[in-house]
């Protein structure tokens, strides 16, 4: 008579399988509970997979594919259309009951510090756009009075230094053309025809040209401020691509800042030429200037290589803050504009040759903190 064989291994295997499945369920349950209670712990940027999932898929379709091909594939992606679609979604009002879970997930993913927000109640923000452009409490960003130049935004220092040979580094080892970035400039009478583009910007032989790049991550404060007392004489809008300005992408794509849509504000400060450039990025097609309501970015149609100028020199009655015929006067720390998500600010300025930065690459910095000194 044959006995029915026992099967303990299978039972053991099933038990192990159930215990293995129990681990992620408990982790997920704990995470959702934390979000629903409003306890959102920031996660380091390099451990946040959602931020670069799409980009990683595009650039890593095949590990054997040459870098040039992967970059070309990424550049062919309809980032402008995606950014406009994202902008419309940002403007849709969310039901009151859904606001806290959605914003809490964003806070947890990107490490947003809501204790600095002027309004901490998440139900106050009707849509994602309002949440992205949230204001801060007045005292959380004091402006350094000891430094002649302060940070225009919250973010990470990608690169800084002197401009050499009319080439600027967007990240270490990868450059872009100063002329392509700023566009053509009026030639000064005292400058010889053989002078470089960099020389066109300098007003004194005792000065040098400096630059600094500040990267704003999606979790950072999205407004940018005036880094010093200066006058804006010209706004130049370059329509263009809206590729990611993540430091990893900036290392791969030469002249990324010249390819992307950007708004260049140029004028004068106490030491000569000064410019602040807001560079657009994926999902950041909207760049807004508080003193110029006519600026419209990420429009559906544009001509490649074109730019649109608006002079503030003789428009004192039409532009908020314009000072007679001298342009728009901005004070150090004054709010200038905003992005809809993270992006990049580039400062290019003339200063005495003994100007020195008080920074190191990769440093986290906030609005109003000193950048350098004389």
Helices and strands as residue ranges (DSSP letters): H 8-36, G 45-47, G 49-52, H 53-59, H 67-75, H 79-90, H 96-110, G 114-116, G 122-124, H 128-132, G 138-140, E 149-150, E 155-162, E 167-171, E 174-177, H 178-182, H 197-201, E 207-215, E 223-225, E 230-238, H 247-252, H 256-259, E 262-269, E 272-279, E 287-289, E 308-311, E 328-330, E 335-339, E 344-352, E 356-357, E 364-365, E 370-373
